[in-house]
Amino acid sequence: MKPSKRKKLEAAGWKVGSASDFLELSDAEEMLVNIKLSLASKVKELRIKRKITQQQFAKLLGSSQSRIAKLEQADRSVSVELLLRSLVTLGASRSQIGKIVGTRSAARRQRKPARAKKRLAKA
């Protein structure tokens, strides 16, 4: 966000911050969320690159199409273990998985700017 826009919003009584500020995530929690987003993004990318439908991938993984859809969206019900198992099933190597986990850029690209929210008046 441009500093001038930020100043205008703050002057108007808005509080500006990131999603992790809003959710009050610790650094460790934010890192886990970013890792999960990166893994999910790579699963979808590899599945599409291999021209496999969600339903076909679900059969390979022994799961359901709806579970694959949740997996690709990094739904909170999906474990990191399932994300890793999915990547291995799609042929990702250890070094590829290590790069995914070690890179912040994939998760950062997906992140949308936080919206400003009006401060609540204290009574």
C-alpha positions in Angstrom: 0.0 0.0 0.0 1.2 3.5 -0.8 2.3 5.4 2.3 0.1 8.3 1.2 -3.0 6.1 1.1 -2.1 4.5 4.4 -1.8 8.0 6.0 -5.2 9.0 4.6 -6.9 5.9 5.9 -5.3 6.2 9.4 -6.3 9.9 9.5 -9.9 8.9 8.7 -9.8 6.5 11.8 -9.0 3.3 10.0 -6.5 0.8 11.3 -4.3 -0.7 8.6 -2.5 -4.0 8.9 -1.9 -7.5 7.6 -4.1 -10.5 7.9 -1.7 -12.0 10.5 -2.0 -8.7 12.5 -5.8 -9.0 12.3 -5.7 -12.6 13.4 -3.0 -12.0 16.0 -0.8 -14.8 14.7 2.5 -15.5 16.2 5.5 -15.6 13.9 5.5 -19.4 14.1 1.8 -19.6 13.2 2.2 -17.2 10.3 5.1 -19.4 9.0 3.0 -22.6 9.2 0.2 -20.9 7.3 2.6 -19.8 4.6 4.1 -23.2 4.3 0.7 -24.8 4.0 -0.3 -22.3 1.3 2.9 -23.0 -0.6 2.4 -26.8 -0.4 -1.2 -26.6 -1.5 -0.4 -24.3 -4.4 2.3 -26.7 -5.6 0.0 -29.7 -5.4 -2.5 -27.9 -7.6 0.2 -26.8 -10.0 1.7 -30.3 -10.4 -1.8 -31.9 -10.8 -2.7 -29.5 -13.6 0.8 -29.9 -15.2 0.3 -33.7 -15.3 -3.2 -33.2 -16.7 -5.0 -35.1 -13.9 -8.4 -34.2 -12.8 -9.2 -33.8 -9.1 -11.3 -37.0 -9.3 -8.4 -38.9 -10.9 -6.0 -37.6 -8.3 -8.4 -38.6 -5.5 -8.4 -42.2 -6.7 -4.5 -42.2 -6.8 -4.5 -40.8 -3.3 -7.3 -43.0 -2.0 -9.4 -40.0 -1.2 -12.4 -38.1 -2.6 -12.7 -35.2 -5.1 -14.0 -32.9 -2.5 -11.0 -33.6 -0.2 -8.7 -32.8 -3.1 -10.5 -29.5 -3.6 -10.1 -28.7 0.1 -6.4 -29.7 -0.1 -5.7 -27.4 -3.0 -7.3 -24.5 -1.1 -5.2 -25.3 2.0 -8.4 -25.8 4.0 -7.7 -25.9 7.8 -8.9 -29.5 7.9 -6.1 -30.6 5.6 -3.0 -31.8 7.4 0.6 -30.9 6.3 1.1 -34.7 6.1 -1.6 -35.1 3.5 -0.1 -32.2 1.5 3.3 -33.8 1.6 1.8 -37.2 0.6 0.0 -35.6 -2.3 3.3 -34.0 -3.5 5.1 -37.3 -3.3 2.2 -39.1 -5.2 2.5 -36.4 -7.9 6.2 -37.2 -8.2 7.8 -34.3 -6.3 11.3 -35.1 -5.0 12.6 -34.3 -1.5 14.6 -31.4 -2.9 11.6 -30.0 -4.6 9.5 -30.2 -1.4 12.4 -28.6 0.5 12.4 -25.7 -1.9 8.7 -25.3 -1.5 8.9 -25.2 2.2 11.9 -23.0 2.2 10.5 -20.3 -0.1 8.1 -17.6 1.1 7.4 -16.3 -2.4 4.6 -18.8 -3.3 2.6 -18.0 -0.2 3.3 -14.3 -0.5 2.0 -14.2 -4.1 -1.4 -15.6 -2.9 -1.7 -13.2 -0.1 -4.2 -10.4 -0.7 -3.6 -7.0 0.9 -5.4 -6.6 4.2 -8.4 -4.3 4.2 -8.5 -1.4 6.5 -11.0 -1.7 9.3 -12.8 1.0 11.3 -11.6 1.4 14.9 -14.3 0.6 17.3 -15.1 3.4 19.6 -14.4 2.6 23.2 -17.2 3.3 25.6 
